[in-house]
Amino acid sequence: KKTYYYAKRLSNGTVLRVSDEQMTIGALILRLIMPLFAALLAVIIISAILSSSIAKKIVKPINELDFHDPVIKGDYSEISPLLRRISRQNTLIELQMKELKRQQEEFLTVTGNMSEGLILIDSKAEVLSYNKSALRLLGVDDKGVGSGILAFCDSPELIRVVESVLNGVSCEPVISINGKELNILANPVSDEKKVSGAVLLILDVTERERRDTLRREFTSNVSHELKTPLTSIYGISDMMQNGLIRPEDTAQFAKNIHDETGRLITLVNDIIKLSQLDEGAVGLETEEVDLLACAKTVRTSLSAVAQRQGVTLSVQGESAFVTGIGTVIGEMIYNLCDNGIKYNREGGSVTVTVESIEGHPTVTVADTGIGIPKEHQERIFERFYRVDKSHSRSIGGTGLGLSIVKHGAAVHNATVRLESTEGEGTTVSIVF
């Protein structure tokens, strides 16, 4: 506000003073603006409420739109192209998802039924995927995806394989884990010349390694077993050729040649039989075999041998029929009886019992011989394995008899059971 003053001296000497207040222009303008601001604020509030309500009403159908089935009610022709595009995209995505799911199920089915173990790891050696066979072969529990390879197996050999393959070097070592021989086929996975992970395929080659070991041992043993009699025959014939044998000793040396030749023939025949059994007795015909009749035939063949050894060989039981290869079954019973006689004591006995136990035809050969020490019983069916090599050679054994029994039983899906007590005797049963 502004104040104006005016003063005047009157004739009687009195001073008259008056004043008046007036509003400034700014105050007048401000007084006019305040109602305008109030009206504007009211208009804004009312507009916001109305626009919000109208906007919600407009966009409500769009907000309620199901993008899996994009159909909108009302006249929204502007967004119809977008909705059609979304619908086509949904159809394509659905087809792709079905295809991915099918491929995943195929992958899981294939890997889940593999006898080989499969492990996929990333560049940090963390497991991305695996199958049950991998857990079984490594002898571990389910650790879950995302665990480090160390959680699956802390074998130093396996860790070295993982380190090598993550450095980009493929390898196929054979390592030993939990008593198993495992062949690890490790290959890196590269992304733009950078190793991003690796694939480990685990094969159980325990049986293959065992067979290779047995094959090497078999070859070595065959060479040794053949070399011994051949060396003896060669030595005697060389002496005879050079006239180093006296005439009166010729008969004895001839007998030695005859015995060694017979041993060679027996050994070769046993090797041929084993080879046939290893091949599943291919080419040999099956027939209905009476185990009791077969045992009696064996008794007749070995009666003279048993008599010379002072051993009683007897057959008892009832007829039991199996479908199999008669010659192989006869050879199995023959070898068991032959061993029972050879490794017996004078006055001992070998008893062959044929019976049916719980519906299974069974042949049991029990002797009262020297028995088999417990520590040798697990290996007695191995080729050329002998408990007492010097005793076996003195009685003419080849070390293949029980191997023929074992392989013959495998051909007939039969089970061989051994019970033996050292110094008391041995009982071997073949259960068909």
ABEGO torsion letter per residue (X at the ends): XBBBBBBBBBAAGBBBBBBBBBBBAAAAAAAAAAAAAAAAAAAAAAAAAAAAAAAAAAAAAAAABBAABBBBBEBBAAAAAAAAAAAAAAAAAAAAAAAAAAAAAAAAAAAAABABBBBBBBAAGBBABBBAAAAAAAGBBBAEBGBBAAAABABAAAAAAAAAAAAGBBBBBBBBBGGBBBBBBBBBBBBGGBBAEBBBBBBBAAAAAAAAAAAAAAAAAAAAAAAAAAAAAAAAAAAAAAGABBAAAAAAAAAAAAAAAAAAAAAAAAAAAAAAAAAGGBGBBBBBBBAAAAAAAAAAAAAAAAAAAGBBBBBBEBBBBBBBBAAAAAAAAAAAAAAAAAABBBGBBBBBBBBBBGGBBBBBBBBABAEBBAAAAAAAABBGBBABAAAAAAAGBAGAAAAAAAAAAAAAGBBBBBBBBBGAEBBBBBBX
